[in-house]
């Protein structure tokens, strides 16, 4: 096996990674200070010498020797890759794929690492450049193209890139910080052609897709088209429409009545409109009429737990759920394998559709029975999807699906500054109206702004309660007005440390009893978007730290830390 050249960063990174029993960062520093670049050879051939290091006893030495001798290939890989912040978990992924060839591949064919899950192109390229690999290596170009496509999806929300733009982005990245042109556009074109032949990407006209995204978009469009061609039974619901308004004590506007009629005339339809335009009121009437006319099973769902619960509370249908729960897409949202299990419902209402990305939309449409009736509800100007694809806007814009636009605001008055200013923002106007419901406070600096936000938050929380106040900021990091820093400073103000109050430090953050927390993954017990409060920390019999969170509906969920 090839011996990896020793560096201080590599040795310290390996010793500190947790694979050598009893050695952490401080002990690693002490060992390196004593033996320098010869550290690993000393540990391999003369381990007794480690007793010279303060803090290493005969008992600790035994643990070090046993753990050190377990996997030589792992040790060499960690020594080589530690300077690039590669974790032991990722090193094990390399070993699983390449086994005893791992060190040779990392040193001489590093761009093959792009095929290993968790290895981004930028990390791999840093390794390749350090090891003086050919910069026009087709594997390097391929890795760069994959990186750019993935970034376009995750960071920009694109399902595809235009071919000229993709080539220009790749050319700029591959030649960045180089004194000469290492990669030509012709080199990139050749690799792009090879990837098409390998069917890992698809070029449709000038649009370049990752194959999976191309297939999901096309198949979703085909499923919707088939549903539009086979419209099914249309119902005359005029009598039931009047009956529903009387029974529910609701008076619908003409637009709202049109929306109800549309749903019972079409197998798939869309209701859209801004906040307070009566979308939920219309849904109540639709559900009432459906129970009389169709009598089939109803399924209400939304992309987030909060939206699903809000729909359940407002309609009285307690079984409203997240899309992930209804579709069986939990945990890390792994792709569904095997035969499709169709949803049983004859009527499906999907709310907050602006938040549905292409992959989630595909998983939804392929599970709906051909004869089921679908209603899509949302506001195109609300929160966009986290994943790639502007599904709701495209469905409305295609012109083939029946759409009712609700534009009369009921929740706020017609002259509400919130409503009027929202419309002005959408039109790129800044002539806002101000009053008690909409204010602008001028600050001279970021620090002054953060201080003002904290002051206003405390005042509003004291007046209305913590559960009825929310701060929105466009940033997560980078500034004192980002979500991370505001959350930290507000926690100290709203829920300060005190004797007897339990705390837990994890992931660089401190959590306390009473802290409000947000669930950000879908699980069987909690949904993405659920807000809860930490009620306890404790350590179980296996010394695992547990965190207990209670949600407003009474659910209590215990998490491992």
N, C-alpha and C positions, 0 to 999 in steps of 0.2 A: 504493500500500500504506500501511496505517495505521502511523504512527510510535509506537513504544512509549515511554511515559514512562520516564526514566532514574532508576535508584536505585543507590546504592552497592553493595547486595547483588547486584543484577542484573548490573551491570558486572563486578564481581569474579568472580561465579559464571560468567559467560560466558568471561572471559579465562582463568580457571583450569581450564576443563573439558577442555582438551587439544585443542580444535579449532584454536587459533591456534598455529602452529609456533613453538617456542622460548619460549613464555610459560607459566610455571607460577605457582603461588600467590605466590612472592616477587616475581617480575617484575611480575605483575599489580598487587600492592600498590604497587610503585614507580611504575608508570604512572598508577594512580589518584591517588596522592599528588601527582603533577605536574599532572594535568589535571582531576581531579575528575569532575563530572557531564558535562563536555564530552569525556570520553575517546573515546567512539566516533566523535563528529564529527571529532575531530582525526585519528583513525586512518583515517577515510573520506576527508577532504578535504586534510589536511596531514600525511601520515604521516612526513615528514622530521623533524617536531618530536619524534618518539620518540627521536631520537638524543640528546636532552637527558637521557634516563633512563639512569642508571648501569647498565652491563651490556648495553646494546643497541648492537651494532656495526653497521656498514653491511651486513655479511653477514647478521646476524640480522634486520635490518630487512627485507631482501629476502624472507626466509622468512615474516615476519609479514605483509607486504603481500600476498604471493601467497595465503596461507591465509585471510587476513581477507576477501579479495574474492570467495571462492568461492560463498558462499550467504548472501544477505542475509536471506532469510526465516528460515533456521536461526539466524542471529545475533540477530534480533529476538525469536524464540521463547526462546532460551536466556537472553537478558537479562530477559525477562518471567518466566520460570519458575524461574530459578536460586534465588531466595529460598525456593522451596518444595522444594528439594533434588531437582529433576527432572533426571535424567541425560541426557547427549547421546543415548544409545540410545533413551530414551523420547521425546525430542523428535523423533527421526527417525521414530518410529512415528506421531506426530501428523502429520508431513509426508507420510508415505505414505498416510494416510487422507484428510486434508483439503487437502493441497497448498497453493496460494496463499491459500486461505481460512483457513489455520491461525491466524494472529494475530488475525483478526477473530473467529473462533470462541472462542479462548481468552479474549479480552477481553469479548465480549458474549454468548456462548452456551457458557460453560465446562462446563456439565453434560453436553454432548455428549461430553466427554472420558471419561465413564464407559464409553463404548462402545469405548475404545482399551485393548488389552491392557496390563496393568501399571499402570493408573491406578485406584487405590483411591478410594472415595467420600470418605474423609477429606481426602485431598490436593486432590481436585477441589472439595470444599466450601470449603476454605480459600481457593482461588483465586476461587470464586464470591462468597464473602462480601467478600473484599478488593475485588472489582470491583463491589460493590453490586448484585448480581443479585437478582431477585425470589425470596424465600425459599420461596414456595409454588409455584415453577416445577415442573410435572409431571416434568421431567427430573431435578430435584433429588430429588424424592420417589421416583422410580423407582430412581435410583442408590442411595439410602439403603436401600430394600427389598432390592435386589440385594446390597448390602454386608452387611446383617443375615443374609440367607439363607446367603451364603458363609461368614460368621463362624460361624454355627451349625453348618455342616458341618465347617469346618477346626478350629475351636477347641473345639467341644462334641460333635462326632461325630454330630449330628442329620441325618437325611435330610429332615426337614420341621419346621416350626414350627406350633403351633396359631394359627389366624387371629387371635383376640383378643390373644394374646401378641405376635405379629408387629406388629400395629397399635400396641400400647402401646410396644413398643421403638422403633418408627419415630417415634412422636409425641414420645417423650422425646429422641431423638437430634436430630430436626429442629428442636426448640425449645430445645435446650441453649444456655445462656449468652445467651439473648435476653431483653430486658426485657418483651416481650409475646409473645402467642401468634401466631406467624407461619403455622403450619400446623395445620389442624384434623383431627380424625379423619375427617371427611367427605372432606376433600381426599385423605387416604391411601386411603380406601375407593374413591374414584373411580379413582385410579391403579392400585390393585390389580385392579379390574374390567377396566381397559384392558389390563393385562398378561395377564390371563386370555384376553381376546379376541385378543390377539396371539400366544397360545399359548407365551409364554416361561415362564409358571408354570402350575401346575395346582392347583386347589383341590378336594380330595376330602373331602367333609364339612366339618369344621373344620380339616383338615390342609392346609397350604400347602407345595407342593413346587416346586423348580426342575424344569422339564419333564424334563430328562435323568435326574435322580435318580428321578423318578416312573416313567419308562419302564423304567429298569434294574431297579428293585425289582419292578414288575409282571411284566416279562418273565422275570426270574429265578424268581419264584414260579410262573409258568405252565410254565416248562421243568421245574421240579422236580415239579409236579403231574402233568404228562404222564408223567414217568418213574415216578411212584408208581402210576399207572393201568395201566401196561404193565410188569409186574414181571419178565417173562422167566422163564428156567429156574431152578428151585431144585434144589440138589444135596444128596444124602444123603452126608455126609462122615465118618460115624462111624469107619469102618475107617481112612481116611486121617488122622483126628484122632489116633488111637492110634499110627499109624505115625510121624507127625510128631513126637510127644512122645518116642518112642524114639530116632529118628534124631538129633534135636536135643538130646537129654538134658535135656528140659524137662518139668516136671510142672505142668500148669495147674490153677488153682483152678476151681471150678464156674462162677463168673462169667466167667472167661476163656474157658472152653469155650463158654459161651452166646454170647459175643461172636464166636467163630470160626464157630459154626453160623449165627448171624444174617447174617454177610456172605455166605454161600453160599446163603442162602434169599431174599435181597433184592437188587434192582438198586442200591439206595442205602441206606446204613446209617451209623450214627454210633457211635463208641466214645469215651467221655469218662471222665476221671478225673484226679486230682491227680498230682503228681510221684511217681515210684516205685511206681505202682500196676500196672505191667506192661503198659502199652500197646505198647511196642516188642516185648516178648516175644510178645504175641498176634500182632503183625504178622508176625514171623518165621514163626510157625506158618501163618498165612494164606497167605503167599507160598509156603511149602513145598507146601501142599495145592493151591494154584492151579496150580503147575507140573505136578502129577499129573492133576488133574481137568479144568481148563479149557485150559491150555496156550496161552492167548492172550498177546499182548504186555502187559508191565507197565510202568506209568509211576508213579514215586514223585516227589512234589514237595512243596515247602513255601514259605511266603512269603519266607523269608530264606535266604541262602547257608549260614549256620552251621547252621540247622535241617536243611537238605537234606544237608549233609555228615555231620552227626551221624546222620541216618537211613541214609545210605549205609554208614557205618562199622558201625553196629549190626546192619544186615540183610545186609550183604555185596553189596547191589545198587549197584554203583559209578556207575550212570547216574542216580541221584537228582539232581534239579535244582531251581532256584527256579521258582516259578510263572511269573515274568516271562520266564525263559529258555524254558521249555516252551511258553508261549503266544505268544512272539515280541513281548513288550511290554518293550522295552528303552529306554535313554536317558531322555527326559523322560516316558515312559509316555504317548505320544500315542495317541489313539483309533485303533483298528484300522479301516481302511477296506477296502471291497471284500467279496468273497465269503468266507464263513467257511471256514477250513481245519480240518477236524476232526482231533483227536488220534487217532493210530493205535491206541493201547492199548485192549485189551479190559477191563483192570482198572486203575483209577486210585486210588492212595492219596494223599490230601491231608492233610498233617500240620500241626500248629500252626494249626488253622483259626480259633482265637480272633483271630488277627492279620489275617484276611482281611476287607477292607472290602467295601462293596456293589459298587463298580465292579469290583474284582478278582474277586469272586464271580460277577458277571454275565459277565465275560470268560471265566471258567473254564467255567461251565455251558453257554454257547453253543458251546463247542468240543468238548464230549464227545459222542461218537456215541451215538445213542439206545439201542443194545444194550449199551453198555459198563456195567460194574459199578463203582460208586463207593463208596469208604470214606472218611469224614471222621473225622479223629482230632484230639483236642485237649482242652484244659482251659479251661472258661469263666472260671476265676478267674486265668488267666495273662494275659500282656500283651494288651491290647485292640488293635484295628486302629488304624493311624495315620489312615486316611481315615474317612469317615462310614459309619455302619451297624454294627449289632451282629449280624452275620450268624449266627455260630455259635450264640449264645444263642437267637436267634429260631428257628433250624432245630430245635434241641432242644425248645424250648417249644411249637412248633406241634402236637406230639402225633401227627403223621402219619408221621414217619420213624422206623423202628425204631432204638432207642437202647439201648446197654448201658453202664451206669455201673460202672466199676471202682473199688471203694472200699477194697480191702485193700492196705496199703502193704507192699512187699517191699524197696525200696531202703534205707530206714531201718527200724530196729526199730519194733514197734508202740508202744513207749513213748518213741520219739524226741521230744525237745522241739520239734524243727523241725516235725514232722508234727502233733503235738498243738497247738502254738501257732498253726499256720496255720489249723487248724479253729476255734480260739477267735477268731482275728481275723475270720474270715468270719462268725462269730456275734456280732460286736461285743463280745466278752468281753476283759477285760484281766488275768485271773488266770493269767498265764503261768507256765510252769515254766522254771527256769533251771538251767544246768549248763555243761559244756564245749562243748556244741554250740549253746547259745543264751545270750547274755549281754546285760545292759543296763548301760551305763556312763554315769553322770551327769556332766554338764558344766554350768558356770555361765554360759557365754556362747557366742556363735557362734564367736568367735576360739579359745576354749579347745577347743570341739568340733572345729574344723578342725585344730588342732594334734594332738589325740588321734587323729583319723582318719589323719593323716600318719604318726604314730608307729606305729600298729597296722599300717598298710599296709607300712611298711618291715620290721617284724618278721615279718609273714606272708610277704612276698615273699622275705626271706632264708631263711625256713624251708621254703617250698613252691615257690618259683620264681615269676617275674613272670606267667607264663602261667596260673597257677592261683589268682590273687587278683583279686577284682573289688570295686569300690566302687559302691554304688547310692545315689543321692541324688535327691530329688524335684524339685530345682531345676537349671536350667541357668545362670541368671544371678542377680542380685539379692543374693547372699550369698557370703561366703567359703566356705560349704559347698556352693556350686553346682558343677556339673560343670566349667564353664569355669575357675573360679579353682582348684579342686582339681587339675585336669589341669595347669595352668600351674605350680603350686607343686610338685607331685609330679614333673613333668618335671625341674625343677631339682635335685631330690633324687636321683632314680633315674638320670637321664641328663643330668648337668650338662655345661655347655660345657667344652671342653678344647682345647688346641692341636692342630690337625690335624683336629679333628672338624668336618665341614661343617654349615653352618646355612643356612636360608632363611627370610626374613621375607615373609609374604603374608597379606592379609586381617586385619592387626592381630595376627597370631600368629607366633611363631618356631618353626620345625620343625628338628629335628636328626637326624643319622644315628643310628639305633638307636631312635628314637621308635616307640612302638606307635600305629597309626592305625586308624580304622574307616571302611570303605567305606560311603557312604550313598546310592549310586545303583546301579541295575542296569545293567551293561554286558556286552558280549560276553566280556570278560576277568575281570570281578569282579562279585560280587553284593552287594546291600545286606546289611549285617551282617557282611561278611568282615573279619577282623582280620589286619593285616599289620604289617611293620616297614619303616621307611625305611632303605634300604641305600646310597643315593647321590643326590647332586644334581650336575647338570652342565649346561653351556650348549652347544647344538648349533651347527652352522655358520651357521644363520640367526639366531643370538643368542637363541634361545628356551630358557628355563630348563626343564629336565626333572627330574622326581622319580622315582626308582626305588623300588618297593615290592615286597617279597617276602612271599608268603603261606605259611602252614605246610605246604601241600601241594606246595610247590615252584614254584608259579606266580610269575613275575616280570612285573610290569606297570609300564610307563613312562607317566607323566602329564605333560602340559604345564601349566606354571604361569602 
